[in-house]
Amino acid sequence: MVGQVNICNDISSLTNRTTFCDTPLWHSLPPSLHIFRFTSPFISASLPFHTHTHNQLNSSHRSMAATKHQEVGHKILLQSDALYQYILETSVYPREPQAMKELREVTAKHPWNLMTTSADEGQFLNLLLKLINAKNTMEIGVYTGYSLLSTALALPEDGKILALDINRENYEIGLPIIEKAGVAHKIDFREGPALPLLDQMVDDAKCHGSFDFIFVDADKDNYLNYHQRLIDLVRIGGVIGYDNTLWNGSLVAPPDAPLRKYVRYYRDFVLELNKALAIDPRVEICQLPVGDGITLCRRIS
């Protein structure tokens, strides 16, 4: 969510998203190349993977794929927008708190709305925090605060969130809604780079093992740097969640795939993180295709 690369212009250009799949050139390709039709704004061409499975698609699936889901800016990994829309309408939107709906709609109008947490992921985080009885949490990368609000609503009245972001202006877009929801008192927002503060906390023995849950949705090139510090700050049995760990499917794109600049830049950092987490003996992990991919790390030692 928060990056060191100037990606604002690239992101803002994606609001009215179009893809290579919508061009005459796409329709001129053999059907066997249509199996992985990326409607993602992150990837500007389709990726011809596993073309042998094309015949498994029936006509109803192809017609469903034409339906657009309503989550503005969401980095959808499901191949069927219609199926994702079904999830939203059946399980997510009916249960979404009014404050989160309001913040989601406000954020959808922002030119950088691709940076927001999707509604289904917000629901997932809210339930997860309740399941682990989280009370003291941290969030690195806030943007307008959709995931922050989801967390605040899940925590008990005396729960706390240390919220870190380099841009307070974006946070203040959602702050009035957070205040109206009655949970602003749970949030300690700090503006600025996260690493210096994390270093201070690591140097303070009282901070070790003090967090039940930590959510990271920030600059991907620092994810491993964050992990090296957060592993000391989360309690044994606590959870760290890293967002965007499937990076909109670009991780399995061929080397010559036409990726957007910031997607290509961060891709190697996400790959490096995934490899590191897979062999880290201090955590149990589970990587889920929710939102743009989220990896949960439960500290075990």
N, C-alpha and C positions, 0 to 999 in steps of 0.2 A: 504494500500500500504506500509506504513512504520510501522513496528511492533517492539515490545520489545522482541518477541520470535525469536530465531534463526531458521528461516524457510528456509534458503537459500538452504540447501541440499535437503530438501523435495520438494521445488519448482523446482529446477534444474532437479530433477529426473522425472519431469512430461512432459518434452519437447516432448518426443516420447510417447504420451499418449496411454495407453491401459486400458481396463476396464474389470471388471468381466463379463460384457455382451458379451465379445469376447471369452470367454473360453468355453470348452466343457461342464463344469458344468452348465453354464447358459442355453445352448441349451437343456440340459437334464431336465430342470424345466418345469412344466406345462405352457401352453400358458397364463393362467390367471395371472401368475406372471410376465409377460413380459410387462405389460401396461406402467409402469414407467421405461423405459430403460434409465438410466442416463449414458450418454457418458461423463459426467463431470469428469475431473481429480481430483476433490475435493472429490468425493464420490466413494469409491472403490467397491460398490455393488449396485444392483438395489433395489428399494424400492417398495414392493408390496402393493401400495395404490390403492383403488377404483378398485379392480379387476373386479367388476361387469361391468365395462364399456369396457372390452376387446372386446366384440362382436361388439362394435361400430366402431372398426378400420376396414377399408377396405383394400384390397390388395394394392391399390395404395399408401395409407399412409405408409404401411409397407415398400414398396419399396423405398419411398422417404426417410424414416428414415435411410436408408443405405448410403445416400449421405453425405459426409463430407463437412462442410463449410470451408472456407479458412481463417477465422480469427484466426490466431495463438494465442493460449493461452487464447482465449475468454471464459468467464464463461457463456456458453450458457444456457438459461432457457427454450427456446423453445424446444419442444420434437422432432421437425423435423429439422434436419440440412439442409435439402434441402430447407425448407421454409425460414430459416435464410439466406441461400446463395442467395435465390431469393431477399430478402430485400437488401442485400449488393450490388448485381449486378444491381438491378433496381433503388434503391433510394440513396444508400450511396456512393459507389465507383465512379459513374459517376460525382458526385458533390463534391467529396473530393478535397480540394485544393492540389496542387502539393507538397507543403511543408509538409503537414500532411501525404500524401501518402509516401513520402520519409522517414519521421520519423517513421511511422508505420512499414515500411519494415526494417529499421535499428533496431528497437526495437524487431522485430520478431526474430532476430538472437541472442538476448541476452538470457542467460540461465534463467533469471527471468522474461521472457516475460509475464507470467501469471499476473504480477502486473500492466500491462498497461491498460489504458482505451480502450474499443473497439471502432471501427470506427463508429458504429451506435450511441453509447453514445456520442462520440465526436461531431458528427453532431447535436445531440439533444442539447447538452450544447451550441454550437455555436448559434443555432437558439434561444434558450431560452434567452441568454444574449442580443440578439438584440431585442427580444420582450419586455424585461423589461428596455431597454435603459440603461444597466449597464455601468458604467464608472470607478468606484473604486471597485476592487474585491480582494479577498484573496483565496489562494489555499493552503491547508494543505495536504502534500503528493504529491510529484511531479514526482518521478521516472525519466524517460527520457524526460518527458515534453509533451506528446501527448495532454492531456487535457489542459495543460498550453498553448500550441500553439493554440489550438482551441479557447481558451478564448481570447488570445492576438489578433487573427485575427478578432474576433467579436467586440472588443472594438474600440472606436474612437481613433484617432491619439494621443490624450492626455490622453487616458485611462491608468489606473495603475493596476498592479497585485502584491500583496505582496505574494511571493511564499516561503513556508516553508518546509524544508525537512532535515532529518538527514544525507543525503548522497549526497554531491555535485558531486561526481564522476559520478553517474548515470545521473544527470542533465546535465553534460558536454557532455554526449553522444549526446544529442539532441541540445545542445546550438549552434553548427555551423549551423544547419538547421534553428533554430529560428532566428539567426542573418541574414542568407541569405534571410529569409522571410521578413526582415525589421521591426520586431516587438520586438526585444530584449530590446529596450529602454523603453518599457512598463512594464518590469519585474524587480522587486526588490527581488532578491533571497537571502534568509537568511538560512544558514546552522545551524542546531541544533534543539533540542527539541522545539516544538511549545508552550507548556504550559507556560514556563517562560516569553516569549515575550507577549503572550496573557494576562498574569497577569499584565504586565506593561501597556498594552494598556487599560485594564479595569480600572486601577488606574488613567488613564489620561482621564478626562471628554471630551476632544476634540476628542477623538477617538470614543466616544459613537455614535452609529447611523451613522457612516461614511462610511460603506460599503454597496454597492448595492447588491452584490452577494458574497457568500462564498461557496467554494467547498471543501468537506472533503473526502479524500481517503487515510486514514492513519491508525494508530494503533487502532484497533477496541476496545481494552480495555480502550481507553481514549475518545471514542466518547461522552459519557455523560459528561466527564470533559470539552471537547471542547464546547459542547452545552451550558453548564452553563455560559461560557464566551462569546461565539459568539452571544448569544441572545442580549447582550448589545451592541455589535459592529456593527451588521447589522441594517440598518435603518428600521423604520416601513414601511412596504410595500416591503422591500427587501427580498431576498430569500437565505436560506442556503440549500445546497444540500449534503446529506450524501450518499456516495456510498457503494455498497456491502450490502445493507440492507435486501436482500433475501439470502445472503450467499450461493449461488449456490443450493438453495433448501434444504439445510441441516436443516433449521429451523423446518421443519415438518418431519424430519427423526425420526424413532423410537429410543428409548434410546440405543438399542444394535446395531444400524447401524454401519457398519465398516467405520468410517470416518477417514480421515487423521488427524494426531495429531494436526496440527495448525488449521485445520477446526474445530475440536472439541473444542479446547481451546478458540477460538474467538466466537464460536456459542452462548454461554450464554450471552456474552457482546452485541452481535447484538440483541438477543431477548430482553434484558433489555432496550436497546435503543428504539426499536420499541414500547415497552409498554409505555415508558416514553413520547415519542413524541405523541402517540395516545391520551394522556390525558393532554398534555401541553396547557393551555388556551391562551398562548401568541402567538401561531402559528396556521395557517391553514396548513394541510398537504395533500400530495398526494404521495402515494407509487406506483412506476411504475416498471414493469418487463422489464426495459431496461438494457442491460448489465447484471450485477449481482444484479440488483435491485438498484434503486435510490429513496430516499425519499426527496421530496421538502418540505421545511418549509417556509411559508410566514409569516413574523412577523406582527402581527396585534395589539400588545400592548407592 
